[in-house]
Amino acid sequence: MGVVRIDDEQSYRASASRDARFDGQFIVAVRTTGIYCRPSCPAITPKRHNMRFFPTAAAAQQAGFRACRRCLPDSVPGSPEWNLRADLAGRAMRLIGDGVVEREGVPGLASRVGYSERHLTRVLTEELGAGPLALARAHRAHSARLLIETTDLGFADIAFAAGFASVRQFNDTIRAVFATTPSGLRLAARRRSRAAATPGKVTLRLPYRPPYDAAGIVAFLAARAIPGVESVVDGEYARTLRLPHGTGTARVRPADGHLDATLGLTDLRDLGSAVSRLRRLFDLDADPKAVDEVLGADPALAPLVAAVPGIRLPGSVDAAEIVTRALIGQQITVAAARTALGSLTTALGEPLAEPDGSLTTLFPSPAAIAEHGARTVRGPRRRVETVVAVNAALASGELAVHVGADAAELSAALRGFAGVGPWTSGYVAMRVLGDPDVLLETDVALRKGAAAVGLTGDLTGRAAAWRPWRSYAGLHLWRA
């Protein structure tokens, strides 16, 4: 059972009931007001014949609707469909969210997904109601609103940081999308919150769909935290970030219905990318009720699901880093992998120009590992050779690992290197692509967990009923 695309009648019923579970999964537009909203908007439900439904905010904007300033429809969890879908539209949406169109244009986006610009535009328009430029425009508008509301930056600085080509384009987009000026947005935000902006920092909320196993995902990250790169203190997860235009730090603390995040960025053009990566790291766009419904139907998993509702699949803020973590973590314990990765980072990591407390170092780049890894990576010779070879391919561009990669092609590319097997390629697919349906059958801890709950027979056969959420089932079994 996957993400079901609901029809207009189902969308109307969800909107009439103000069901917040559907926020981010579709957009409600009202013909009489020219406004689009999230399904749970508290405004009076309009008459059915005045309502239109769109798959994305960009599609609603294309049709001439503007965003509701009461429910802020762009400040909701994203659609879980983009994590579940491995097709062209899903892969492209993940890349657009990471800011690829702003950095590389539509040609760069098309190149990454392996299709022509014409074909990509046609598919996105058919599937999502808007082409890549319109989808990227909606992404820019969201990034701009965050900067307007959470910083004291001048509007010209915000315009270019959000990816607009000119201040005029920025002003026109804000007026078209939010039906107000940048000054109006900032004034309204100040009225809602008296919190002052911190110089050099962006503080924002990252919403999720409840239930959310915040303690579990923070514990997962804490067990694997590399000193200097990451830290977990009193429930707050913090880490350094290597971003397209510069570096940064992030401090994230779970709260009721959202995560509080404070970002320190050397280049504010990276805001949208940083937010997108943190959302993937903490799996904030998942639909936990869909996952729990399927896994809870298995008698062996039902007690685990009941004990930990809303379990989340830890993602990634840096694809190359996850590849190296997976290679070094093969066939050794989590603690041993953390020690080895810590030594590697001490030797080859790049110091931050401005450390933030315990956050002092960037994880080593593929180029650094390729050049010096033979002398610094610890472990069996074959593993060292594999780590060096894969990072050399990452550094040269021969191996492309990113959120828009095709899962099957990425797996085949990784397994083409000596020493890379199904566990490593599967782990990378889980963490980098957010693939919800990976079963790491050979994982020792997973099999021990399965045995602990009485799953001692054909695990592969039993797991067929868990699709497409086998990655989440694996997390339950790891914990067991």
N, C-alpha and C positions, 0 to 999 in steps of 0.2 A: 504494500500500500504506500503510495507516494503522496506528494502534494497534489491535491485535486483542484483543477481549475474550475471554479464555481461559475455558474451561469448568472444572467442578470437577475432572475427571480431569487436565487439563493443569495446573491449580493444584496438585494433589497431587504430580504428577511434579516440578514446580518446587520444591515444598517438600521433597520427599524428597532432592533433589539439593542443597538449600540454595543455590539459584541466586540470588545477590545482585542480579542484573539485574532481578528481579521485586519487590524491596523497594519499597514505596510503591505498587505497582500493584494489590495485593490484600492482604487480611488473612487469616491462618490462626487459627482459634479451636479450642480443644480442649475437648470436652464434659466430660471427666473432671476437669480441673483448673479450668475456668472462666476460662482465660487466653487472650488473643489475642496473636499474635506476628507478626513480619515473616517472609517465606518463608525467609530465610537464618538464622533463629534456630539457634544451635548445640546446642540441647537435642535429646534423642533424639526422632526422628520418631514420633509416636503412630500407633496403628493407624488405618487409613483410615476405619473406621466411627465413630471418635471425633472426626473432624475436620469442621469447617464452614468455609466460605470466604465472605468478605464483601468488597464493593467498597471500603468505607471503614472507618476505625476507629470512626466514629460509629455505623455499622450494627452493629458488634460490641458496642459499649457498649449500644446499644438492646436487644440480645438478652441482656444481663446478663453479658457477659464483661468482664474487667479486663485492663489492659495488662501484658505481661511486663516484669518489672524487670531481666531479664537482657539482652534484645535491644533494649529501648526502641523499640517499633515506630513511635512518632511521630517519632523522630529519624532519618528516612531521606528521600531525595529524594521529592518528591511525584509523583503519577501524571502521566506525559507526556500522558495523555488530555486533561487540562484545557487544555493548550496547543493540542492538535490539534482538539478538538471546538469547533465554533462554535455548538452548539445551546444550548438553555436551560440544561441541567444544567451544561455546561462553563462558560458565562458566569457562572452563579450561583456556582459553586465558586470561580472566580477572585475574585469580589467578597467571598465569605465569608472567603477567605484574607486579604483586605485589611482585614477587620474591619468591614465595612459593617453587619452585624447588630448588633454591639455599639454602633455609633454611631447607627444609624438604625432599628434594629428590622427585623422581617420586612416591614412596610409599605414601608420605604425600599428594601430589597432588591428587592421585587416591582416597585416603581416604576421602578427603574433598568433592570430587564430587560424592562419593558413588559408584564407579565402580572399577573393578580389573585393575591392571596396564596393563595387556595384552589388555583388551577391550579398555581402554583409549588410548593406543598407536595406536591400529588399527584404531579407529575413527579419531584421529587427523591426522594420516598419510593419510587416505582416504579423509578427508575434507580439510586439509590445506597443504598437500604435505610434511609434516615433523612431526616427533614424538615429545614428550614433551622435550626430551633432546636437540634436535636440535632447537626447539623454544626457550628454555631457553638459549642456547648458543647465539642465535641472540640477546636476551635481554641483556645478559652479555656484548656482544660486543658493544652495544649501550651505556650502562652505562660506560664502559671503555673509549669509545671515549669522552663522556662528561667530564670525569675526566681528561683525557689527555689534552683536549683543554681548560678547564676552570680553572684548578688549576696548581700549581707548585709542586704537590706531586711527589715523586719518583715513578718509574714505578713498583717497587715491591709492594709498598703500594697500588697503583691503582689496581694491579692484584688481590690482596686479597680483596680489598674493592668492586670490581666488581663481586666477587664470583668465581674467577678462583681458581683451586686447586693448581696451581703452576705458577711460572713466565714463565716457558717454555710453558705451555698451553696457557697463556695469549699472549705471543709473537707469537706463531703459529696461534692463532685465529685472531689476528690483521692482520697478513700477509695474511691469507687466505681470510678474509672478506674485507679488505681495500687495499690489494696489496701494503702495505708499512709497515714500522716499527713504533712502538710507537713514536720514535723520529721524524720520518717523519710527522706523524700526528700533533704533537705538533708544529713543525716548520711551517707547512702550516697554522695552526690556528693562529700563531703569525703574519704571513704575512697578513692574512685577517683582523686581529684586533689588534690594538696597546694597547687595554685595559689591564692593569696589573691585575693578579689574586690577590684577597684579601685573606690574611691568614685566614684560618678557615671558609671561605665562598665558596660556589659554586654558580656562577651566570650564568644563562642560559636562553634561549628563549624557550617558549612553544607555538608552532604554532597552529593555528586553521583554519577552513574553514570559510571564510566570507560569509554572513554578521554575525557579532557577537555583541550581545547586552551586551557589557561590563558594561555599566552603570547600567543596570537592575540587573545583577547578583551580582554586588558589593553592590547595594542598598539592595537586599534581604539579603545578609550576614551581612551588617551593622545593619539592623533592629534587627537581632538576635544575634549580637556579645556579648559575655560574657566578661566583664572586666577582664583583666589579662590573658585570654586565647586568645582573639581576639581583633583587633582594625581596624578601617578604618579611615585614615587621608589623606585628599587631594587626594582621589581616590585610595590610596594604601591599599590593604587588607593584614593584617598580622595576624599570629596565631602561637600558639605553637603546636608541633607535638609529639605524643606518637608513636614510631616506633618499629619494631621488635627487633632491637639491641640497642636502646638507645632513646634519645629525640632529639628534634630539633626545629627550628623556620623557618618560611617561610614568605617572604615579596613579594607580587605579585602586579604588576602594569600593567594595560592594555597599549599596544602600537599598532602600525599599523601592523596588520597581525599576531601578537603574543602577549603573555604576557611575560613581563620581570620578572623573579623570582630569588630571592636570598635566598639560603638555608644555614642555620647554623646547622650542624649535629654533634652530639657527636661521632657518628660512621659512617664512610663513606660507610659501607656496606649497609646502608639504603638509599643510593641515588636513586637507581632504584625504590624502593618502594615509597619514598617521591614524586618523579616525577609522578609516576603512580597515586598516590592519589590526587595530585594537578590537574592533567588532569581530573580526575573524578569529583572533586569538582567544577571545572569550566566548565565541559561538553565540553571539547575541541575537542573531536572526533566526535561530532554530524555532521550530514549532514543538515544544516539549510534550504537549498533549497528544499529538500524532505519534511521537516516538513511544511514549509510555503506553498508549493504547495497544500498539502492536506487541511490544515486548512484554507487557503485563499479561497478555493472553497466554503466554507460556507458563505452565505451573512452576517450572524450575526457576524462572526469572521473576515471577510475580512478587515474591517477598523482597527481592532486591529492588525492584521498581517502587514498591510501596515504601521501602525504607529511604530511598533516595529519589524522590520525584524530580524531574527536570534536570537529569544529569546532562552535562555538556561535553562536547568534543573539543579539546584544546586545539587551537589552530596555530597560526604562525604570523610573525611580523617580518620575517626575513627567510625567503625560500632557501637560499644557499646555506644559511645557518642550519636549517632543519635537515638538509641533506647530510651535512657533516656530522650533526648530532646522531643521525640514524646510522651512518657508517661506523662511527666510533662506538655506538651503543650496541652493535650487533653482538649477541652471545655473551654479554657481560651484564652485571647488575646495574641498576640505576645509580647506585652510589659510586661504583667504579667508573661509570661513564662520566659522572659529574666531576670526579677527580681528574680524569684524563682531559676533559674539556677545559677544566680550570687551568691545568698546566699549559695547554695549548694557547689559551687566551693570555695568560701571563707572558708567554714568550712572543706571541705574534699579534696580540690585540692592539688596537690603536687607541691611545689615550684621548679622552674628551678634552677639548680646549678649555671648557668650563665644567669641571666635575660637579655633580649634584649629590652631595652627601656620599653615600656608599657607591653611587653610580659613577664609575671613573673610566670605563673602558668599553670600546666597541668590540663585538665579536670579530675575530680575524676574517679578513676578506678572502675570497677564493684565490686571488692572485698571490697573497702572502702565504697561504697554505701550500699552493702549488710550488712556490719558489723555495720555501724553507721547511715544508712539512716533513720531508724525509729525515731531517735532523731533530725535529721537535715532537712529532706525533709518536706516542708510545704504543706498544703492542706488537703482535706478530708481524713479521715482515710483509706478508701478503696483505694484511689489513692496511698497513702504512702505505703500501704501493697503491692500493685502491683509493684511499683518501686523497693521495696526491694526484692520481690520474683523473679522478672525477672533478676535483677542484680546478685542475688545469683546463678541463673541458668547460667548466662553468665560467672561468675567467676569459677564455677565448671566444665564448659564445657558441661553441660547438654543441653544448648541452644547455638547453633553455628550460629552466624550471620557474614557473610563475603561475599565478592563480587562473590564468586563461588557458593553461595547457590542456591538451586532450589526455585523459587519464590513461588510456590504453597505449598511446604513443609515448607518454612519459615513462610508463612502466617498462616498455620495451627498450627505450633508450637507456634507462638506468641499468637494466639487467644485461645490457650489452657489455658492461664493464666486468672484468674478472673480479669475483669476490662480492658481487651484488646479487642477492637472491630475493625471493618473494617477500620475506619479512621487511626488508629495507624499502623496496619499492612500494609495498602496501602502507608502511608507516609514513612515507613521504606523501602518498596520496591522501591519507587521512589528515595530516597536519597542514600541508600546503594547499591542497585543493579543497579541503573540507569534505572529502568524499564520505558520505554517511554509511556506505555499504561495504566496508572492508572488514574481512574476518582474518585476523592474523593467526591462522590455524597452527603454525609451528611455535608460537610464543609459549614459553614454558610457564610463565605466570598465568597466562590466560587459561591454559589447560589445567593448571592447579586449581584455579578458581572454578572452572567447569566441574572438576571432580568434587570440589567442596559442596556444590549444590546438587550433586547427583547426576551430572551429565557425563557419563562415563562411556557411552557408546559412540556412534557415528556423529561427531560434532558437526561436520559439514552438512550432513543430511538434516539434522535437527535445526541448524541455523537457517535453512531455506525459508522457514516460516517467519524469521525475523527480518527479512528483506522489506524495505531498503534501509534498515536501521542496524545492520550488523556491527558497524563501528561503535555505536552506543551500547550494544549488547556486550561487546568486548570490554568496554570501560567498566560495566557492572561486574563482569567476571574478573577483571584485574583487581577490582576492589574486594571481591569475595576471596 
